[in-house]
Amino acid sequence: MRLGEVERLRGELSEFVADVFASLPRWDQRRWGGCYLRGLMLDGRRKSIQPMAERLPDGNMQALQQFVNQSPWDPLLVRRRIAERLCEAIRPEVWVVDDVSFPKCGTASVGVTRQYCGALGKRANCQVAVSVHAATDTASCPLEWELFLPEEWAADRVRRQRAGVPDGVEHLSKGRLALGLLDRLAGQGLTVPVIVADAGYGRSVSFRLELECRGWSYVMAVDPKEVARPAAAEPYQPAYGGLGPPTLPRYRESAQPLTSFVTPNTAFEQVVWRQGSKGRMTSRFAVIEVRPSGKEACRTAQEQAGGRNRWNGVLPLRTLLVEQPEDADELGYWMTNLPAIVTAAQAFLTLRRLDPKAHTPA
């Protein structure tokens, strides 16, 4: 936005700042919080303190630097109020768990390392944040995010001290970070809708199981090599041989990769979800019931049954969604704990909200 456009909105921005920065204890903090917000809204490629202060008529580099880096205020309280306002405004139909990358030239910024950078589509020097976005067919906005700290940073005490990383901050997997963000949002009293994510999170069976333990629904891309059994498969109890502990229930059929569940007879349903600039946007979906059978799925089933010897051997049913795009040779595989009565059209519209290009923290 141009300076004049931002200035015309100053009254509305003042009301917004008074609301979201109400937790800040001092008036000068709230003042510079509003100034920083206007700086972010102004046109300009660089959004660091110095160039923003130079663009603003009331900009003060030292004051803005202190507000961002040294002033003692809790950002979590501000982000909590923003999340509440955003959910009230757009009424999200899904929450999207995703990575957001920030390309960097140097190595001094916290968490910078050579890793996959989604913004560039390749491995590069960057920071990565784990984020949760509220999304509908027409809107997407960030609710929570946290910077990922690679292992090499966690073990380098000198590097941590130079960058100002607190002693209590440790390396956590992206899945654990995502669960922490989701728990934080749910703890604020926000209603948790269906959670969607790409295979970076969905291939982790333990991550999906953690969501189930919390009573949340999900639709997630999975690795086609993940193994499962057909919905009709039933365990049997082998005869006891008289020696050692009792035998446990088992399946006669071996677990198979998800790709084996798609055959020439698989029924795909054509779905059209909207008119795009180059014509109708379509794809084809199949809905298949399976029983995920990896080690983690079996171990969790045993734990939920009260122990290994109390488990009846039955693995829970889950719904496998298979996408056959018209313009791609490979199939897409998605797992959900929603019932199979969810139609292919509904499932597809849910997945279309998982658009990585739409999810970038402000």
Secondary structure, 3 states (H helix, E strand, C coil): CCHHHHHHCHHHHHHHHHHHCCCCCCHHHHHHHHHHHHHHHCCCCCCCHHHHHHHCCCCCHHHHHHHHHHCCCCHHHHHHHHHHHHHHHHCCCEEEEEEEEEECCCCCCCCCEEEEECCCCEEEEEEEEEEEEEECCCCEEEEEEEECCCHHHHCCHHHHHHHCCCCCCCCCCHHHHHHHHHHHHHHCCCCCCEEEECHHHHCCHHHHHHHHHCCCCEEEECCCCCEEEECCCCEECCCCCCCCCCCCCEECCCCEEHHHHCCCCCCCEEEEEEEECCEEEEEEEEEEEEEECCHHHHHHHHHHCCCHHHCCCCCCCEEEEEECCCCCCCCEEEEECCCCCCCHHHHHHHHHCCCHHHCCCC
